[in-house]
Amino acid sequence: MELRQLTALVTVAEVGSVTKAARLLRVVQPAVTRQIRTLEEELGVVLFERTRQGMVPTPAAEVLIARARRALGELERARAELRPERGPVTGIVSVGLLESVLDLLARPLVEAVAEIHPGIELRLLTAYSGHLRQWLDSGEVDISLLYDLDDTPSLSVLPLLREHLWAVAPPSAGLTADAPVAWERVLAEPLVLPVSGHGLRVLIDRARSAVPVQPRVSVQTNSMALQKQFVLAGHGWTVLPAAGVAADVATGRLSGAPLTAPVVERSVVLGQLRGHRTPAPVEAVATCLARVARDLVGSGAWPSARAER
């Protein structure tokens, strides 16, 4: 099994075509076909189904592709760390970001890393906390923001901040950051909620169970963007972390207020794997991320949040 075979495998899987893969890899089409066929013969399995929609990976290929991506990624990181660049710290760092903090954190993080460590290439991946935890365990991300997690045998976490959950409503509701709203008031409205099993939904269900009002759920979704869209469309109110609606509230697109009776908080932490040396570029980006998050809290840009000490 050779690197060029794994590269061909991953490229064909991503573009769905041997012809397109050959163009991207700057080789002739028969060379890509031969590399895939050699892999199939070596492993004794079929790796692609040839369909009208293109080359579709088989279940066996999906297993190999996942591992090939990680292997190729590690080699790419090693090359970047060993290659002289403009700054003293160089390399590729994959960072997992919670969807709810993207609007607030992604741009300042990229700008801070570019200014302090111009030799570092950032790769930002976004998902919910459960998926990010899986990516961290599998090595698909080097560090990741997570929430409500303590140290584990496999993960080391650095607490960054605690933030309130907010009630989020159309502008006409007139919710404001300086006037907390009770759960009983929120539960009087139809609700747009995350799907059951989602980490945020667990916090919501736990809080509302203390209020003797039966909720009316109009829509459930696994997308924060859709939660906000459905609120704007008049399907009800929703509940989101403060960071997820800060920009919308600031521009008047939505109105929002911290929840009370009971107050609900979540802890945002920075996680990374234990048991191995932390590469210099990963450590540098982790330091930048922690500083940017705490600066946002200190400036008030991250509403209803307090930094952890």
Secondary structure as a PSIPRED ss2 file (coil, helix, strand):
# PSIPRED VFORMAT (PSIPRED V4.0)

   1 M C   1.000  0.000  0.000
   2 E C   1.000  0.000  0.000
   3 L H   0.000  1.000  0.000
   4 R H   0.000  1.000  0.000
   5 Q H   0.000  1.000  0.000
   6 L H   0.000  1.000  0.000
   7 T H   0.000  1.000  0.000
   8 A H   0.000  1.000  0.000
   9 L H   0.000  1.000  0.000
  10 V H   0.000  1.000  0.000
  11 T H   0.000  1.000  0.000
  12 V H   0.000  1.000  0.000
  13 A H   0.000  1.000  0.000
  14 E H   0.000  1.000  0.000
  15 V H   0.000  1.000  0.000
  16 G C   1.000  0.000  0.000
  17 S C   1.000  0.000  0.000
  18 V H   0.000  1.000  0.000
  19 T H   0.000  1.000  0.000
  20 K H   0.000  1.000  0.000
  21 A H   0.000  1.000  0.000
  22 A H   0.000  1.000  0.000
  23 R H   0.000  1.000  0.000
  24 L H   0.000  1.000  0.000
  25 L H   0.000  1.000  0.000
  26 R C   1.000  0.000  0.000
  27 V C   1.000  0.000  0.000
  28 V C   1.000  0.000  0.000
  29 Q H   0.000  1.000  0.000
  30 P H   0.000  1.000  0.000
  31 A H   0.000  1.000  0.000
  32 V H   0.000  1.000  0.000
  33 T H   0.000  1.000  0.000
  34 R H   0.000  1.000  0.000
  35 Q H   0.000  1.000  0.000
  36 I H   0.000  1.000  0.000
  37 R H   0.000  1.000  0.000
  38 T H   0.000  1.000  0.000
  39 L H   0.000  1.000  0.000
  40 E H   0.000  1.000  0.000
  41 E H   0.000  1.000  0.000
  42 E H   0.000  1.000  0.000
  43 L H   0.000  1.000  0.000
  44 G C   1.000  0.000  0.000
  45 V C   1.000  0.000  0.000
  46 V C   1.000  0.000  0.000
  47 L C   1.000  0.000  0.000
  48 F E   0.000  0.000  1.000
  49 E E   0.000  0.000  1.000
  50 R E   0.000  0.000  1.000
  51 T E   0.000  0.000  1.000
  52 R C   1.000  0.000  0.000
  53 Q C   1.000  0.000  0.000
  54 G E   0.000  0.000  1.000
  55 M E   0.000  0.000  1.000
  56 V E   0.000  0.000  1.000
  57 P E   0.000  0.000  1.000
  58 T C   1.000  0.000  0.000
  59 P H   0.000  1.000  0.000
  60 A H   0.000  1.000  0.000
  61 A H   0.000  1.000  0.000
  62 E H   0.000  1.000  0.000
  63 V H   0.000  1.000  0.000
  64 L H   0.000  1.000  0.000
  65 I H   0.000  1.000  0.000
  66 A H   0.000  1.000  0.000
  67 R H   0.000  1.000  0.000
  68 A H   0.000  1.000  0.000
  69 R H   0.000  1.000  0.000
  70 R H   0.000  1.000  0.000
  71 A H   0.000  1.000  0.000
  72 L H   0.000  1.000  0.000
  73 G H   0.000  1.000  0.000
  74 E H   0.000  1.000  0.000
  75 L H   0.000  1.000  0.000
  76 E H   0.000  1.000  0.000
  77 R H   0.000  1.000  0.000
  78 A H   0.000  1.000  0.000
  79 R H   0.000  1.000  0.000
  80 A H   0.000  1.000  0.000
  81 E H   0.000  1.000  0.000
  82 L H   0.000  1.000  0.000
  83 R C   1.000  0.000  0.000
  84 P C   1.000  0.000  0.000
  85 E C   1.000  0.000  0.000
  86 R C   1.000  0.000  0.000
  87 G C   1.000  0.000  0.000
  88 P C   1.000  0.000  0.000
  89 V C   1.000  0.000  0.000
  90 T C   1.000  0.000  0.000
  91 G E   0.000  0.000  1.000
  92 I E   0.000  0.000  1.000
  93 V E   0.000  0.000  1.000
  94 S E   0.000  0.000  1.000
  95 V E   0.000  0.000  1.000
  96 G E   0.000  0.000  1.000
  97 L E   0.000  0.000  1.000
  98 L E   0.000  0.000  1.000
  99 E H   0.000  1.000  0.000
 100 S H   0.000  1.000  0.000
 101 V H   0.000  1.000  0.000
 102 L H   0.000  1.000  0.000
 103 D H   0.000  1.000  0.000
 104 L H   0.000  1.000  0.000
 105 L H   0.000  1.000  0.000
 106 A H   0.000  1.000  0.000
 107 R H   0.000  1.000  0.000
 108 P H   0.000  1.000  0.000
 109 L H   0.000  1.000  0.000
 110 V H   0.000  1.000  0.000
 111 E H   0.000  1.000  0.000
 112 A H   0.000  1.000  0.000
 113 V H   0.000  1.000  0.000
 114 A H   0.000  1.000  0.000
 115 E H   0.000  1.000  0.000
 116 I H   0.000  1.000  0.000
 117 H C   1.000  0.000  0.000
 118 P C   1.000  0.000  0.000
 119 G C   1.000  0.000  0.000
 120 I E   0.000  0.000  1.000
 121 E E   0.000  0.000  1.000
 122 L E   0.000  0.000  1.000
 123 R E   0.000  0.000  1.000
 124 L E   0.000  0.000  1.000
 125 L E   0.000  0.000  1.000
 126 T E   0.000  0.000  1.000
 127 A E   0.000  0.000  1.000
 128 Y C   1.000  0.000  0.000
 129 S H   0.000  1.000  0.000
 130 G H   0.000  1.000  0.000
 131 H H   0.000  1.000  0.000
 132 L H   0.000  1.000  0.000
 133 R H   0.000  1.000  0.000
 134 Q H   0.000  1.000  0.000
 135 W H   0.000  1.000  0.000
 136 L H   0.000  1.000  0.000
 137 D H   0.000  1.000  0.000
 138 S H   0.000  1.000  0.000
 139 G C   1.000  0.000  0.000
 140 E C   1.000  0.000  0.000
 141 V C   1.000  0.000  0.000
 142 D C   1.000  0.000  0.000
 143 I E   0.000  0.000  1.000
 144 S E   0.000  0.000  1.000
 145 L E   0.000  0.000  1.000
 146 L E   0.000  0.000  1.000
 147 Y E   0.000  0.000  1.000
 148 D C   1.000  0.000  0.000
 149 L C   1.000  0.000  0.000
 150 D C   1.000  0.000  0.000
 151 D C   1.000  0.000  0.000
 152 T C   1.000  0.000  0.000
 153 P C   1.000  0.000  0.000
 154 S C   1.000  0.000  0.000
 155 L E   0.000  0.000  1.000
 156 S E   0.000  0.000  1.000
 157 V E   0.000  0.000  1.000
 158 L E   0.000  0.000  1.000
 159 P E   0.000  0.000  1.000
 160 L E   0.000  0.000  1.000
 161 L E   0.000  0.000  1.000
 162 R E   0.000  0.000  1.000
 163 E E   0.000  0.000  1.000
 164 H E   0.000  0.000  1.000
 165 L E   0.000  0.000  1.000
 166 W E   0.000  0.000  1.000
 167 A E   0.000  0.000  1.000
 168 V E   0.000  0.000  1.000
 169 A E   0.000  0.000  1.000
 170 P C   1.000  0.000  0.000
 171 P H   0.000  1.000  0.000
 172 S H   0.000  1.000  0.000
 173 A H   0.000  1.000  0.000
 174 G C   1.000  0.000  0.000
 175 L C   1.000  0.000  0.000
 176 T C   1.000  0.000  0.000
 177 A C   1.000  0.000  0.000
 178 D C   1.000  0.000  0.000
 179 A C   1.000  0.000  0.000
 180 P C   1.000  0.000  0.000
 181 V E   0.000  0.000  1.000
 182 A E   0.000  0.000  1.000
 183 W H   0.000  1.000  0.000
 184 E H   0.000  1.000  0.000
 185 R H   0.000  1.000  0.000
 186 V H   0.000  1.000  0.000
 187 L C   1.000  0.000  0.000
 188 A C   1.000  0.000  0.000
 189 E C   1.000  0.000  0.000
 190 P E   0.000  0.000  1.000
 191 L E   0.000  0.000  1.000
 192 V E   0.000  0.000  1.000
 193 L E   0.000  0.000  1.000
 194 P E   0.000  0.000  1.000
 195 V C   1.000  0.000  0.000
 196 S C   1.000  0.000  0.000
 197 G C   1.000  0.000  0.000
 198 H C   1.000  0.000  0.000
 199 G H   0.000  1.000  0.000
 200 L H   0.000  1.000  0.000
 201 R H   0.000  1.000  0.000
 202 V H   0.000  1.000  0.000
 203 L H   0.000  1.000  0.000
 204 I H   0.000  1.000  0.000
 205 D H   0.000  1.000  0.000
 206 R H   0.000  1.000  0.000
 207 A H   0.000  1.000  0.000
 208 R H   0.000  1.000  0.000
 209 S C   1.000  0.000  0.000
 210 A C   1.000  0.000  0.000
 211 V C   1.000  0.000  0.000
 212 P C   1.000  0.000  0.000
 213 V C   1.000  0.000  0.000
 214 Q C   1.000  0.000  0.000
 215 P C   1.000  0.000  0.000
 216 R E   0.000  0.000  1.000
 217 V E   0.000  0.000  1.000
 218 S E   0.000  0.000  1.000
 219 V E   0.000  0.000  1.000
 220 Q E   0.000  0.000  1.000
 221 T E   0.000  0.000  1.000
 222 N C   1.000  0.000  0.000
 223 S C   1.000  0.000  0.000
 224 M H   0.000  1.000  0.000
 225 A H   0.000  1.000  0.000
 226 L H   0.000  1.000  0.000
 227 Q H   0.000  1.000  0.000
 228 K H   0.000  1.000  0.000
 229 Q H   0.000  1.000  0.000
 230 F H   0.000  1.000  0.000
 231 V H   0.000  1.000  0.000
 232 L H   0.000  1.000  0.000
 233 A C   1.000  0.000  0.000
 234 G C   1.000  0.000  0.000
 235 H C   1.000  0.000  0.000
 236 G C   1.000  0.000  0.000
 237 W E   0.000  0.000  1.000
 238 T E   0.000  0.000  1.000
 239 V E   0.000  0.000  1.000
 240 L E   0.000  0.000  1.000
 241 P E   0.000  0.000  1.000
 242 A H   0.000  1.000  0.000
 243 A H   0.000  1.000  0.000
 244 G H   0.000  1.000  0.000
 245 V H   0.000  1.000  0.000
 246 A H   0.000  1.000  0.000
 247 A H   0.000  1.000  0.000
 248 D H   0.000  1.000  0.000
 249 V H   0.000  1.000  0.000
 250 A H   0.000  1.000  0.000
 251 T C   1.000  0.000  0.000
 252 G C   1.000  0.000  0.000
 253 R C   1.000  0.000  0.000
 254 L C   1.000  0.000  0.000
 255 S E   0.000  0.000  1.000
 256 G E   0.000  0.000  1.000
 257 A E   0.000  0.000  1.000
 258 P E   0.000  0.000  1.000
 259 L E   0.000  0.000  1.000
 260 T E   0.000  0.000  1.000
 261 A C   1.000  0.000  0.000
 262 P C   1.000  0.000  0.000
 263 V C   1.000  0.000  0.000
 264 V C   1.000  0.000  0.000
 265 E E   0.000  0.000  1.000
 266 R E   0.000  0.000  1.000
 267 S E   0.000  0.000  1.000
 268 V E   0.000  0.000  1.000
 269 V E   0.000  0.000  1.000
 270 L E   0.000  0.000  1.000
 271 G E   0.000  0.000  1.000
 272 Q E   0.000  0.000  1.000
 273 L E   0.000  0.000  1.000
 274 R C   1.000  0.000  0.000
 275 G C   1.000  0.000  0.000
 276 H C   1.000  0.000  0.000
 277 R C   1.000  0.000  0.000
 278 T C   1.000  0.000  0.000
 279 P C   1.000  0.000  0.000
 280 A H   0.000  1.000  0.000
 281 P H   0.000  1.000  0.000
 282 V H   0.000  1.000  0.000
 283 E H   0.000  1.000  0.000
 284 A H   0.000  1.000  0.000
 285 V H   0.000  1.000  0.000
 286 A H   0.000  1.000  0.000
 287 T H   0.000  1.000  0.000
 288 C H   0.000  1.000  0.000
 289 L H   0.000  1.000  0.000
 290 A H   0.000  1.000  0.000
 291 R H   0.000  1.000  0.000
 292 V H   0.000  1.000  0.000
 293 A H   0.000  1.000  0.000
 294 R H   0.000  1.000  0.000
 295 D H   0.000  1.000  0.000
 296 L H   0.000  1.000  0.000
 297 V H   0.000  1.000  0.000
 298 G H   0.000  1.000  0.000
 299 S H   0.000  1.000  0.000
 300 G C   1.000  0.000  0.000
 301 A C   1.000  0.000  0.000
 302 W C   1.000  0.000  0.000
 303 P C   1.000  0.000  0.000
 304 S C   1.000  0.000  0.000
 305 A E   0.000  0.000  1.000
 306 R E   0.000  0.000  1.000
 307 A E   0.000  0.000  1.000
 308 E C   1.000  0.000  0.000
 309 R C   1.000  0.000  0.000
